[in-house]
Amino acid sequence: GRARATAGDFKPQEVANFFWALARMGVTPEARLLEAIQKHATATAGAFRPQNIANFFWALAKMGIKPPASSALLEAMQRQATATAGAFDPQNVANFFTALEKMGVTPEAGLAAAMQKQAVARAGEFQPQNVANFFTALAKMGVKPEASLLAAMQRRAGATAGGVLLPQDA
């Protein structure tokens, strides 16, 4: 009731936080609230920051919500993610792509390229879990990693492995 009535007043961070909290509690919003929030998020997509996008999509994926490939929400958020790709941190990159994969969404080519470029630029900050999640999502979506991304992440994996040789490498 009240949340649906005020959905248009939610700021992007509030949308993301609200849906993140619902998902963590295992609650799926009623259809009318979901529709109202999706419409509002679509209309305000240009104000969403990378963490808002990643958290909102993580929550939708966790709830099992899969917008159609042609949905206005998906198109608007992919545009915004592409435009703000340079501000995504490694966890946001990994979480956003994991969420898209779980929703059955293959990212638009421009978004995939922008996120891979950002991953290369910030490869030194990727934790092993971020690398694993990002590459798992790319593989499941059928997105072939660019050569620069493969090289950067292999260097990062080598650096985080501490230079320890595995028995099969000796």
Disulfide bonds with the S-S distance in Angstrom:
none
